[in-house]
Amino acid sequence: MTEIFSPGDRVQLTGPKGRINTIVLSKGGRHGTHRGEIKHDDILGKPSGSVIENQNGEKFLALKPLLSDYVLSMPRGAQIIYPKDAGQIIVEGDIFPGAVVIEAGVGSGALSSYLLRAIGDKGKLFSFELREEFAQIAKANVENFLSVSPKNWKITIGALQEKLSGVVRASSADRAVLDMLAPWECIAEVEKALRPGGLVICYVATATQLSRVAEEIKATGRFTSVIAFETLVRPWHLEGLAVRPEHRMISHTGFLLTARKLADDAQLPDFRKRRVNKAEGSEEDAQEWFGLTERPVGEKKLRKTLRQVTTQSNKRKN
């Protein structure tokens, strides 16, 4: 089906020197650039992938943005999960159409957008977020991209470990995706909500977080052995015979950890080829190793982001 630009659609304009701008189309609208003005009416009615000109004859490529384009440019309250990590979460988390998925927290809605697309209309996404402002920004960002308010998405304000049992029935969820500061605090409740064979996948930024959540999962005795990894992306420069790696790359953004829930009467066998002694140390050492702080988001930035995303939503609706 050919994608035709209509009022309220987002369009990604690539102009001279590869500069990219994303705008929301409206009848009679205009987009000013330092190379001249672009009329929205010159884009409306044309298919995605068209080339248009401004009044000075400068050419621009008009495309409907991909979800990966959108999440990198959308207004942010909290830091987003980058497309390279979202892709791994969808694949390694085996997020499938019709799945019942638990998510904590929603951030700016980037991962929620990917999860909603993966589970389809028949799936269900239960998201938990501590801050009302983050939830509002995430909801607006998702709606702005999908152009609808998903009926199968429920956002609950509050701590997952306190709210989950009242929202999701025991042993009914297929997957749990934890993108939060202290995912180990939620493992016990997530274990109750997951069905046997269900999978938990955690996204954490530091090695201390990775270690602590892994130990918490192991301590329950209710999951398979944990698997942890990170994803690095190195783009390449392609210009004639000049084929080489780009000077800049997207390296470490976070770690991913996965584990699957065992059946109720199952006990995980010891598959290790050799015994490993537990690291020794005092409780004070452990607290210092696991000490974490959350980078605060200023109230002024949150208000500005909320205004920005609400303005985009109003333009789309009008």
TIVEX-253875 format. One line per field, with one value per residue: residue number from 1; residue in one letter; y, x, z of N, C-alpha, C in turn. Coordinates in steps of 0.001 Angstrom, whole numbers, plus 500000, padded with zeros to 6 digits. Atoms other than C-alpha are relative to their C-alpha. Layout:
N
pos	c(NUM/...) .
code	c(a/...) .
n_y	c(Y/...) .
n_x	c(X/...) .
n_z	c(Z/...) .
ca_y	c(Y/...) .
ca_x	c(X/...) .
ca_z	c(Z/...) .
c_y	c(Y/...) .
c_x	c(X/...) .
c_z	c(Z/...) .
END
This chain:
318
pos	c(1/2/3/4/5/6/7/8/9/10/11/12/13/14/15/16/17/18/19/20/21/22/23/24/25/26/27/28/29/30/31/32/33/34/35/36/37/38/39/40/41/42/43/44/45/46/47/48/49/50/51/52/53/54/55/56/57/58/59/60/61/62/63/64/65/66/67/68/69/70/71/72/73/74/75/76/77/78/79/80/81/82/83/84/85/86/87/88/89/90/91/92/93/94/95/96/97/98/99/100/101/102/103/104/105/106/107/108/109/110/111/112/113/114/115/116/117/118/119/120/121/122/123/124/125/126/127/128/129/130/131/132/133/134/135/136/137/138/139/140/141/142/143/144/145/146/147/148/149/150/151/152/153/154/155/156/157/158/159/160/161/162/163/164/165/166/167/168/169/170/171/172/173/174/175/176/177/178/179/180/181/182/183/184/185/186/187/188/189/190/191/192/193/194/195/196/197/198/199/200/201/202/203/204/205/206/207/208/209/210/211/212/213/214/215/216/217/218/219/220/221/222/223/224/225/226/227/228/229/230/231/232/233/234/235/236/237/238/239/240/241/242/243/244/245/246/247/248/249/250/251/252/253/254/255/256/257/258/259/260/261/262/263/264/265/266/267/268/269/270/271/272/273/274/275/276/277/278/279/280/281/282/283/284/285/286/287/288/289/290/291/292/293/294/295/296/297/298/299/300/301/302/303/304/305/306/307/308/309/310/311/312/313/314/315/316/317/318) .
code	c(m/t/e/i/f/s/p/g/d/r/v/q/l/t/g/p/k/g/r/i/n/t/i/v/l/s/k/g/g/r/h/g/t/h/r/g/e/i/k/h/d/d/i/l/g/k/p/s/g/s/v/i/e/n/q/n/g/e/k/f/l/a/l/k/p/l/l/s/d/y/v/l/s/m/p/r/g/a/q/i/i/y/p/k/d/a/g/q/i/i/v/e/g/d/i/f/p/g/a/v/v/i/e/a/g/v/g/s/g/a/l/s/s/y/l/l/r/a/i/g/d/k/g/k/l/f/s/f/e/l/r/e/e/f/a/q/i/a/k/a/n/v/e/n/f/l/s/v/s/p/k/n/w/k/i/t/i/g/a/l/q/e/k/l/s/g/v/v/r/a/s/s/a/d/r/a/v/l/d/m/l/a/p/w/e/c/i/a/e/v/e/k/a/l/r/p/g/g/l/v/i/c/y/v/a/t/a/t/q/l/s/r/v/a/e/e/i/k/a/t/g/r/f/t/s/v/i/a/f/e/t/l/v/r/p/w/h/l/e/g/l/a/v/r/p/e/h/r/m/i/s/h/t/g/f/l/l/t/a/r/k/l/a/d/d/a/q/l/p/d/f/r/k/r/r/v/n/k/a/e/g/s/e/e/d/a/q/e/w/f/g/l/t/e/r/p/v/g/e/k/k/l/r/k/t/l/r/q/v/t/t/q/s/n/k/r/k/n) .
n_y	c(498801/498790/499018/498665/498995/499347/499083/500684/500956/499535/500186/499804/499294/500008/498954/499886/500418/501074/499522/500606/499362/500719/499049/500506/499319/499397/499259/498615/499836/499673/500332/499133/500432/498927/500068/499659/500499/501172/499989/501321/500433/500645/501368/500685/500728/500713/501216/499990/500223/498967/498908/498729/498842/498760/498945/499732/501142/500985/501265/500670/501326/500085/501381/500215/500487/501309/499905/499733/498569/499235/500075/499226/498568/499614/499310/500958/499681/500865/500533/501053/501191/499821/501049/501231/500766/500366/501149/501187/500339/500658/501316/500852/500160/500777/499311/500528/499507/500590/500202/499153/499494/499042/499063/499004/499008/499618/499000/499063/500737/500620/501453/500310/499976/501246/501127/499979/500466/501426/500855/499879/499626/501055/500063/499036/499414/499394/499194/499414/498839/499311/498573/499660/499198/500906/500760/499123/499790/501264/500223/499067/500398/501202/499626/499159/500828/500967/499223/500516/500380/501461/500513/501134/499495/499436/499434/499880/499142/500581/500996/501284/501010/499738/499935/501047/501060/499492/499690/501184/501237/500888/500997/499681/499182/500732/499344/498821/499183/499079/498930/499190/499853/501136/501079/501109/499815/500460/501375/500894/499788/500405/501474/500439/499623/500732/501411/500863/499807/498569/499452/498646/499387/498762/499066/499206/499204/500190/501355/500256/500376/501306/501005/500130/500610/501403/500732/500076/501004/501310/500287/500462/501414/500182/499663/500628/499206/498708/499704/498551/499565/498636/499897/498867/499770/499224/499688/499942/498942/500568/498942/500540/500993/499672/500834/500122/499729/498606/499626/500049/501155/500101/501116/500452/499240/500742/501460/500746/501260/500769/501271/500528/500553/501450/500544/499866/501079/500279/499465/499896/500786/499272/500352/499456/500997/499943/499233/498665/499520/498684/498922/499660/498573/499564/499351/498627/500067/500234/498776/499050/500500/499883/498661/499422/498760/499678/498629/499344/499232/498748/499719/499081/500797/500819/499142/499636/501183/500279/499007/500297/501187/499690/499174/500909/500763/499121/499791/501225/500125/498944) .
n_x	c(500846/499203/500180/500263/499955/501270/499857/499761/498902/498625/499169/498571/499454/498544/499645/498586/499000/500532/500656/501317/500993/501273/501084/501369/500630/501326/500398/499570/498841/498721/498805/498912/498610/499096/499902/501289/501205/500659/501438/500541/500906/499197/499719/501279/500509/498920/499585/498725/498892/500042/499037/500689/499125/500469/500152/498705/499604/499245/500731/500100/500600/501065/500279/500623/498924/500084/500093/498648/499760/500860/499606/498783/500282/501201/499743/499635/499988/498919/499152/500657/499262/499612/500534/499202/500373/501409/500042/499563/501047/501085/499548/499566/501162/500987/501287/500737/501374/500925/499367/500330/498683/499864/498902/499709/501042/500304/499055/500615/500901/499316/500144/501437/500399/499533/500731/501369/499956/499657/501070/501169/501281/500505/499173/500277/498818/500243/498824/499980/499122/500062/500282/501140/499547/499411/501092/500706/499131/499947/501307/500134/499056/500520/501188/499590/499452/500992/501202/501140/499711/500144/500972/499420/498870/500420/498903/500302/499057/499592/498932/500468/500056/501175/501224/500120/500950/501350/500251/499752/500255/498855/499707/500729/499189/499022/498693/499842/498868/499710/499056/500150/498779/499765/500905/499999/501083/501254/499882/500932/501352/499992/500015/501378/500866/499636/500383/498824/499400/499962/498645/499736/498836/499669/499091/499318/498918/498683/499622/500506/501405/500032/499633/500987/501246/499697/499975/501369/500707/499487/500388/501386/500083/501193/499685/498854/498774/500130/499136/499795/499230/500213/500000/499251/500300/498964/500383/498916/500008/500003/499891/499140/499055/499675/500861/499284/500872/500158/499149/500802/500888/500834/499418/500787/501143/500555/499915/501254/499930/501228/500153/501353/500574/500137/501292/500186/499374/498684/498802/498995/498781/498737/499386/498645/498952/499122/500538/499432/500260/500631/499103/500151/499959/500909/501238/499654/499415/501088/500774/499211/499997/501326/500538/500478/500764/500727/499787/501303/500487/500526/501421/500106/499855/501196/501106/499722/500208/501434/500608/499591/500665/501426/500162/499975/501249/501084/499847/500425/501459/500627) .
n_z	c(500000/500125/498936/500529/498949/499670/498866/498733/500137/499817/501186/499787/501158/500114/500947/500364/499021/499185/498783/499841/499147/499934/499749/500083/501133/499850/501190/499980/499145/500630/499215/500425/499869/500415/501461/500593/499356/500585/499769/499669/501074/501053/499550/499801/501160/500683/499293/499291/500924/501042/499955/500180/500100/499394/501004/500629/500823/499208/499933/498705/500024/498994/499604/498697/499135/499369/498549/499499/500204/499108/498586/499795/500102/499260/498728/498964/498590/499531/501057/500773/500392/501399/500887/499995/498813/500148/500913/499267/499036/500735/500480/498897/499126/500753/499906/501145/500119/499044/498695/498849/499624/498904/500248/498959/500110/501376/500508/500942/500886/501138/499953/500054/501411/500605/499419/500519/501385/500024/499480/500856/499398/499110/498806/498945/499378/498699/499685/498669/499965/498717/500130/500849/501145/500973/500609/500936/501170/500733/500641/501126/501052/500664/500770/501126/501075/500481/500375/499240/498615/499998/499040/499287/499205/498721/499205/498573/499291/498731/500045/500518/498953/499168/500798/501022/499668/500161/501415/500824/499264/499802/501047/501232/500914/500812/499968/499149/500431/498902/500315/498801/499224/499102/500409/499041/499045/500610/500487/499303/500527/501407/500031/499754/501121/501213/500133/500172/501322/500305/500043/499515/500625/499290/500655/498976/500585/499389/499601/498651/500149/500662/499023/498931/500477/500292/498735/499482/500794/499587/498618/499925/500342/500824/501386/500631/499900/500675/501144/500056/501160/500473/501459/500537/501416/500683/501385/500989/501013/501359/501000/501053/499485/498607/499153/498728/498852/499618/498874/498786/499931/498816/499261/498852/499492/498876/500016/499987/499262/500159/499294/500178/498781/499933/499583/498560/499239/500589/499363/501051/499782/500061/501283/500085/500185/498846/498890/499806/498655/499932/499590/498596/499728/498956/500435/500373/501341/500944/500133/500785/501383/500584/499793/501251/499921/501218/500423/499947/501148/499475/500220/501139/501220/500149/500459/501393/500832/500027/500896/501372/500513/500069/501200/501139/499991/500442/501445/500683/499918/500798) .
ca_y	c(500000/503351/505853/509196/512316/513735/516586/515560/513215/513545/514000/513677/516193/515609/518639/519860/518468/515723/517900/516355/518065/516363/518366/517785/518606/520929/522562/525931/525304/526486/525328/527868/526920/529043/527929/528976/528149/524820/524792/521906/521835/520834/517654/516814/514197/512958/509477/508899/509017/512052/514850/518396/521856/525095/528482/528665/525329/523507/519827/517953/514261/513686/510398/509171/508663/505159/504405/504396/507915/509100/507850/509602/512948/512859/515105/513416/513508/510575/509021/506737/503193/503374/501444/498993/497950/498019/495647/493242/493436/492512/489608/488264/488868/487003/489593/488072/489070/488505/488476/489822/492063/493890/497029/499207/502136/503936/506726/508792/506039/504780/501147/501210/502083/499099/496745/497842/497282/493827/492513/493770/494473/491144/491582/493539/495918/496767/499623/500975/504396/506204/509745/511107/513575/510787/508806/511804/512450/508762/508525/511640/510455/507060/508579/511146/508397/505861/508587/506638/505895/502149/500325/497466/499662/500383/502716/502452/505177/503761/501227/497942/495851/497504/497693/494650/492071/494315/494813/491526/488097/485577/483315/485191/487331/486093/488641/491286/494110/496060/499360/500975/501957/498981/496054/493610/495143/493821/490275/488571/490172/489618/485934/485593/487328/485341/482035/479012/479474/483225/485505/488509/490885/493711/496775/498364/500917/499836/496692/497104/497011/494030/492087/492837/491949/488730/487684/488491/486366/483473/483752/483125/479646/480175/481053/479528/480676/484333/485485/488974/490930/494369/495497/497745/499303/500481/502261/502289/505082/504209/506661/505091/503142/504863/502083/502229/502303/505638/507576/507598/504638/503869/501783/501071/502304/499526/495837/493358/490368/487587/484586/482288/481164/477502/475328/475415/472055/472350/472862/474075/471512/472668/472721/474345/472468/473641/475030/478719/480018/482957/486259/487114/490556/492492/493909/497382/496350/495106/498314/500375/498183/498335/502014/503737/507186/508398/511469/513936/515508/519178/520284/523069/520551/518310/521186/522245/518692/518222/521492/520456/517015/518355/520987/518248/516243/519218/519862/516233/516361/519624) .
ca_x	c(500000/501431/501972/500422/501105/498011/497466/498717/501365/505004/507471/511240/512862/516443/517961/521330/524351/522146/520519/517328/514234/511036/507805/504056/502084/499077/497085/498592/501541/505062/508498/511275/514899/517991/517795/514186/510632/508887/505104/503308/500798/503654/504074/500436/498982/502387/503740/506546/509867/508984/511426/510111/511549/511383/510899/514632/514702/516527/515564/514403/513651/510350/509929/507632/509972/510699/510064/513843/513996/511133/512434/515768/514077/510999/510720/512285/511570/513806/516640/515412/516418/518372/517085/520010/518992/515255/515878/517746/514991/512373/514480/516180/513004/511059/508276/505603/502148/499504/501977/501094/504026/504942/507098/508795/509301/508037/510661/509785/507833/510514/510495/506717/506344/508443/506648/503183/504173/505599/502619/500050/496378/495796/498613/498547/501132/501055/503462/504465/505996/506852/506451/503207/505103/507104/503914/502230/505215/505470/501738/501814/504929/503381/500086/501861/503656/500814/498151/495885/495655/496366/493463/495715/498137/497608/499945/499921/501514/503500/506189/505843/506570/503616/501109/501764/499677/496620/496950/498275/497003/499508/501125/499455/502241/504502/507317/508603/510884/512550/514228/514727/517297/516835/515214/516226/513515/510869/512097/509930/506701/507655/508283/504725/503215/505116/503804/506162/508584/507992/510976/512320/514697/516450/518147/520741/523478/526271/528174/527108/523446/524102/525770/523116/520103/521817/522416/518821/517467/519744/518749/515062/515780/512847/514688/517103/520726/520998/522475/524005/525395/525735/525317/527747/526952/529690/528445/530525/531390/530556/531753/533009/536152/536436/534919/535914/534434/532988/535094/532227/530180/527399/529220/528071/524607/523525/523593/520800/520129/517614/516315/513277/510935/511001/507925/506465/507920/511229/514700/517482/520295/523892/525234/528565/531673/533628/532830/533358/533743/531541/533354/534015/533500/531706/528190/529758/531778/528622/526744/529602/529710/525973/525580/523515/522138/519618/520439/517632/515533/514782/511183/511784/512962/509966/507504/509202/509168/505511/504568/506521/504971/501460/501874/502816/499773/497451/498910/498323/494689/493989) .
ca_z	c(500000/498933/501741/500754/502795/504542/507014/510449/509038/509993/507143/507252/504916/503815/502139/500844/502706/504134/506752/508142/509529/510711/510555/510950/507807/507723/504928/504092/506385/505661/506816/506717/506089/505515/501867/501366/502352/501792/501371/503060/500181/497838/499915/500708/498367/497234/498058/500558/498744/496621/495806/496201/495597/497545/495903/495127/493329/496142/496217/499342/499793/501623/503509/506223/509189/510415/514068/514606/513131/515298/518653/518115/517454/519691/522791/525813/529492/530377/528382/525584/524732/521466/518419/518576/522105/521373/518465/520728/523344/520728/519383/522527/524530/521826/521852/519608/518252/520923/523834/527277/528217/531431/531087/533731/533317/530238/530047/526973/525199/522798/523939/524450/520752/519694/522090/520915/517305/518120/520118/517605/518261/520027/522561/525804/527249/530954/531682/535090/535710/538936/537571/536154/533915/532248/531649/530005/527719/526773/526046/523841/521962/521225/520115/517922/516025/515814/515287/517663/521382/521683/523355/524475/526463/530149/532081/535868/537980/540879/541740/539851/542944/544700/541829/539632/541494/541290/537524/536093/537185/538532/535901/533029/531511/528715/529026/531431/530275/533089/532159/535541/538135/540480/538614/541370/543560/541143/540474/543141/541840/538200/538915/540263/537229/534579/533306/533343/530447/530479/530059/531935/530171/532035/530576/532863/532302/534652/535623/539255/538264/535998/538804/541380/539240/538105/541711/542652/539801/540769/544443/543673/542333/539966/536756/534285/534206/533249/529946/529685/526737/525152/521553/519680/516295/513943/510790/507602/505203/501576/498931/495717/496552/499937/502013/505667/509184/510257/512754/515242/516463/518921/521495/525054/525937/528280/529194/528530/530775/530140/532091/531792/534531/535572/536039/539550/540611/538732/540179/537884/537517/537960/534387/535221/534132/537163/540563/541223/544759/545686/545988/549625/551106/553785/553597/553469/550406/548726/549451/548027/544899/544424/545354/542665/542105/539564/537516/538265/535515/536165/536538/533993/531373/532062/531640/528398/527012/527965/526228/523132/522816/523549/520814/518350/519417/518905/515433/514514/515686/513873) .
c_y	c(501249/500977/501391/500984/500692/500986/499235/498983/500671/499714/500317/500578/499975/500974/499999/499692/498964/500429/499523/500837/499163/500992/499276/500820/500563/500772/501466/500258/500292/499629/500817/499367/501153/499994/500333/499294/498808/500063/498578/499475/499336/498555/499193/499356/499232/498750/500196/499619/500998/501025/501286/501126/501166/501093/500351/498839/498976/498744/499393/498647/499892/498532/499983/499400/498583/500198/500298/501460/500815/499989/500797/501501/500451/500724/498996/500588/499236/499518/498842/498766/500127/498853/498699/499117/499572/498789/498713/499573/499262/498583/499068/499792/499225/500597/499671/500571/499268/499812/500961/500424/500998/500886/500950/500554/500443/501059/501030/499288/499309/498490/499591/499948/498712/498802/499930/499520/498489/499112/500079/500322/498973/499854/501037/500472/500703/500721/500639/501118/500740/501436/500261/500760/499106/499224/500840/500219/498738/499753/500900/499618/498789/500348/500850/499166/499070/500667/499454/499775/498498/499518/498891/500394/500658/500476/500164/500856/499387/498959/498647/498983/500185/499862/498772/498979/500440/500282/498749/498747/499148/498996/500266/500769/499131/500569/501163/500722/501075/500966/501017/499971/498751/498841/498843/500131/499427/498516/499068/500139/499591/498485/499474/500257/499198/498580/499148/500082/501448/500562/501401/500508/501371/500819/500885/500655/499623/498547/499671/499594/498605/498882/499790/499342/498525/499170/499862/498940/498593/499603/499492/498500/499674/500292/499142/500860/501277/500106/501511/500358/501486/500006/501266/500120/500888/500258/500095/501131/499349/501135/499517/498882/500280/499280/499718/500207/501502/500301/499938/498780/500074/498791/499649/500980/499289/498507/499422/498673/499280/498733/499555/499326/498489/499607/499986/498941/499678/500647/499964/499137/500881/499551/500475/498869/499992/500883/501352/500470/501382/501039/500347/501515/500357/500597/501431/500043/499846/501260/501046/499609/500258/501393/500669/501303/500272/501454/500721/500730/501240/500216/500915/499245/499148/500820/500378/498833/499687/500988/499663/498822/500220/500857/499140/499196/500834/500269/498796/499885/501026/499831) .
c_x	c(500882/499677/499869/499962/498645/500231/500108/501116/501333/500766/501445/500595/501521/500384/501472/500919/499471/499321/498552/499140/498725/498918/498658/499262/498630/499680/500390/501227/501267/501139/501163/501362/500897/500212/498677/498857/499420/498524/499512/499120/500752/500330/498715/499516/501057/500394/501323/501118/500032/501105/499245/501025/499418/499971/501296/500507/500853/499153/500073/499330/499008/499659/499197/501058/499740/499875/501363/500391/499242/500512/501273/499752/498835/500364/500221/499830/501140/500803/499292/500885/500299/499476/500796/499648/498536/499858/500398/498965/498860/500403/500356/498887/498877/498601/499195/498584/499075/500564/499446/501331/499881/501201/500157/501389/499894/500955/499308/499146/500669/499789/498538/499523/500402/499204/498579/499956/500230/498843/498731/498731/499498/500832/499580/501316/499592/501274/499846/501036/499813/499504/498889/500447/500608/498910/499248/500804/500040/498702/499839/500931/499497/498802/500367/500551/498942/498730/498737/500454/499790/499052/500593/501216/499469/501229/499520/501071/500305/501087/499439/499823/498802/498693/499740/498913/498546/499612/500094/499800/501267/500092/499257/500836/501012/501402/499963/501271/500226/501099/499892/501287/500320/499066/499948/498879/498677/499995/498981/498582/499899/499930/498581/499109/500287/499449/501265/500531/500054/501394/500046/501254/500215/501000/500602/501232/501382/500239/499506/498530/499873/500275/498886/498716/500218/499974/498602/499196/500448/499474/498564/499895/498853/500247/501157/501239/499851/500999/500113/500882/499764/500124/500731/499699/501078/499570/501225/499769/500108/499970/500958/500886/500435/499002/500758/499016/499886/500881/499255/499092/499168/500489/499110/498888/499388/500238/498589/500224/498671/500038/498549/499516/499862/498557/499938/500737/501418/501113/501121/501220/501234/500742/501450/501020/500975/499380/500711/499630/499356/501016/499726/500090/498966/498734/500269/500602/498905/499189/500735/500005/498662/499400/499646/499277/499360/500232/498661/499680/499325/498538/499796/500093/498755/498828/500181/499732/498520/499279/500296/499228/498493/499693/499992/498708/498834/500062/499512/498483/499283/500260) .
c_z	c(500000/501119/499379/501162/500152/501138/501319/499944/500317/498715/500361/498720/500049/498902/499656/501177/500982/501277/500041/500947/499959/500402/499927/498948/500358/498727/500147/500848/499222/500953/499463/500224/499544/498491/499311/500681/499253/500359/500279/498871/498843/500353/500130/498706/499243/500798/500737/499035/498861/500211/499694/499934/500789/498938/499296/499155/500728/500187/501402/499803/501147/500262/501290/500913/500499/501507/500610/499802/501040/501437/500275/499979/500865/501295/501122/501386/500642/498800/499284/499896/498508/499143/500027/501194/499945/499077/500692/501031/499308/499591/501154/501024/499341/500167/498744/499935/500971/501392/501045/500619/501153/499693/501173/499741/498537/499442/499142/498957/498832/499988/499941/498551/499302/500515/499458/498555/499949/500456/499163/500772/501013/501276/501029/500603/501284/500429/501375/500023/501320/499861/498993/498758/498908/499269/498971/498724/499148/499243/498784/498859/499220/499125/498786/498850/499412/499492/500654/501438/500118/501097/500863/500849/501257/500762/501440/500665/501367/499800/499562/501120/500927/499219/499129/500306/499845/498561/499110/500854/500097/498859/498693/498981/499263/500152/500988/499583/501058/499593/501118/500801/500815/499656/500986/501031/499492/499659/500654/499441/498537/499884/500206/498789/498738/500013/499931/498568/499582/500196/500588/499311/500649/499201/501078/499399/500512/500388/501408/499969/499409/500997/501026/499519/499653/501275/500592/499250/500393/501374/500113/499786/499067/498527/499481/500243/499191/498847/499906/498807/499758/498488/499570/498505/499401/498559/499095/499018/498625/498990/498926/500531/501433/500910/501300/501149/500241/501218/501325/499963/501282/500780/501197/500344/501196/499837/499955/500710/499840/500851/499826/501282/499895/500329/501534/500813/499521/500820/498973/500326/499924/498746/499888/499887/501166/501065/500108/501394/499953/500450/501452/500174/501037/499395/499564/498598/498953/499774/499176/498527/499335/500149/498683/500276/498659/499640/499942/498691/500546/499671/498800/498687/499759/499472/498539/499064/499867/499102/498542/499420/499899/498783/498748/499895/499501/498501/499229/499970/499158/498506) .
END
